[in-house]
Each structure stands twice: as C-alpha cells, then as structure tokens.
C-alpha cells in the first residue's frame, strides 16, 4: 500500500506546507486569524489548531508519545496564542519527521489498535491506513486553511506535491 519512503516524503511535504501557511498567517492581524469565517473549525486559527490536534492525536497512536490533552470538541481552541501555536506546530513537524526517518516498511504491516473518543469504541485498523490518514487529514484541513488565507489575499506559493519539494 504505502512505504516508509512515502511517509518520509509526506512528512517533508507537510512541514514545508506548514512553514508556508504559518508564514502567511503570521502576516495577518490576529483579528483576521480569529475571525469567524464559516469554516468547519470557524476561523483560520481554529483550523490550524485542529490540524495540530489531529497530528498530535495520530502521532500519539503511532509513536506512543504525548497526545493532545484535549478532546476533539476543544481542538479548535487548544492553544490560544498564535506564537505558542506556531512553536507547537514546528515541534510537531519535527516529531513527525523524526518518526518517519526511523520508520521501516515492516512497521507499516499489521494493525493499530486504539480507543477512539469520537467513535466511543476501541478500533483496529491497518497501520498503513492510519499513516495514510495522518497525511490525508493534514491535506484536507490545510485546504480549508488555504481558502481562508486566499480570502485574506495571502499567497502560499505552489502547494501541489510535485512543485513543493525539491
């Protein structure tokens, strides 16, 4: 299905996109980042928070490290200060990259078992599916963030994978 090399490529892509998106978001006044825009998580800030929350939740399942500390209902508000959010984002991107660099293809075999607060049940899914979801979830919500940044006149550059990485 997927390989460790694919996960490394996606981890690098994720970090590059986050670098660009946070640079664009930092150019906006805080009021613009927090403005209710009708997005699924309300604002650009809320969307960026949820993205970090999702990455933290999935990485806790994949690497056994620390989870987000809040449930999905609070994901859009888990870090209020933009600078603190940005710092947490960089730390998470580094965590994902380190995990991907150490990943071996054999680790993508078998199942991942976890308790889902959303489903209120223990779930068992292929590890490869969980890793794929980690990166697809990022793209899904980053698309929402991109629309909000574009609405405010910000340009993140080319976001297509073949043009975003060297």
N, C-alpha and C positions, 0 to 999 in steps of 0.2 A: 504494500500500500504506500507507505512513505519510508524514508530513510533518515538516519541521523544527519546525513549531509543536508537533506531538505530542511530539517529542523534548524540547522545552523544558518542556512540561507535565510529562512524566515525570521530567525532571531535577529539577524543583522538588518533585514528589511524593516522589522518592527522598530528597532532602535533608531534607524535613520528617519523613518516617518515621524516618530515621536519627537526627535530633535527638531525637525522642520515645523511640526504642528505646534510645539511649545514655543518655538521662536516666534511664530506668527501670533499665537495667543498672547505672548508677552508684550507685543506691540499694541495690544488693545487696552483701553482703560478697564479697570476691574469691574465697573458697572456694566460694560459691554459683555465681558466674560460671564457675568452672573445674570444677565437679562433673561427673563423667561421668554423662550423663543418657540414654544410649542414642540420642541424636540422630545423624544421619548424620555430623556432624563432632564428635561426642562431647559437647561442652559448649556453653554459651552463648558463652563466649569463643572457642572453636574455630569456631563458626558465624559469629560476627561477623568473625573473621579471614578465613575463607574468602570471605565476602561482599566484603571489601575486596580480597582477592587476585583474585577474578573481575573486579571492576570495574577493577582495575589492568591485568590482562591484556587485557581488551577495549578499554580506553581506549588502551593502547599500540598496538593494531592500528588503532584509529580515528583517533587524533591524532598518532601517531608518537612519543609521549613515552615516558617510562621505564616499563618493565614491573615485575612484582612481585619479580624477583630470586630467586625460589624456584619450584620446580615444585609441581604440584597436591598431591603427596604431603605436602608441608610446609606447605600453605596454612593449615591449622588452627593452626599454631604459628609463623607468620611474624613475629608481634610478641607478645612475652610480657607486656609491661607494659600494663595497661589504659589508663592515661593516654596513653601513646605511641600505642596503637591508636586511641583517640578522636581524637587530634590528626591522625593519618594519615587517619582517616575524614573529618574536616572538610576537609582538604586535597583529598582525592579528590572529595568532593561539589562543592567549588568548581571543580575541574578539569572535572568533568562539566558543570556549569552553564555555565562559560565556553565549553566546546566546543559545547554546544547553542545558546548565544546566537549564536555565529558561524556555525552550520550553515545552509546553504542547501538548499532542496529538491533542487536538481540534484546535490548531493553524495551524495544517497541513491540515485542511479541507478548502475548498473554493478555490478561485482563487487569484493569484497575478497579478497585472496589472502594467506594466512599459513601458516606451518608450525605444525601442532598437535602439541604434545608428547604430548597424550592419544592422538590418532589415529596418531601417528608418521608423519605424511604432510603434504604441502602440500595445503591445502584452498582451494577457491574457492566463495564463496557470495555472494549478493546483499548489497550494503551494507545495504539496508533490513532484511534478515533479521538481520544481525549487530547492528544497532542495536536491533531488537526483542528479540533475545536478551539483550542487555545489561540491559534493563529487566525482562524476564521472569525472568531468573536472580536478580535482586535480590528480586523478589516471592516467588519460590519459597523461597529460603533465609530471607528475612525472615519468612515464615510459620512456619518451624521455630523461629526466634528468638522469635517471638510466643508460640508454645506454651510454650517454656521460661520466658519471662518470666511468663506467666499462671500456670504451675505454681508460681512463687515469689510469687504474689499481686500482681504488678505490673500496672498498667493503663497502656496506651499511648494511650488515647483511641480515637476512631473512626479506623479505618485504611482505610475504603472511600474511593476516589478522590473521589467527589462531595462528601464531607464533610470531607476532609482539607485541601483547598486552598480559599482564598477565592474 
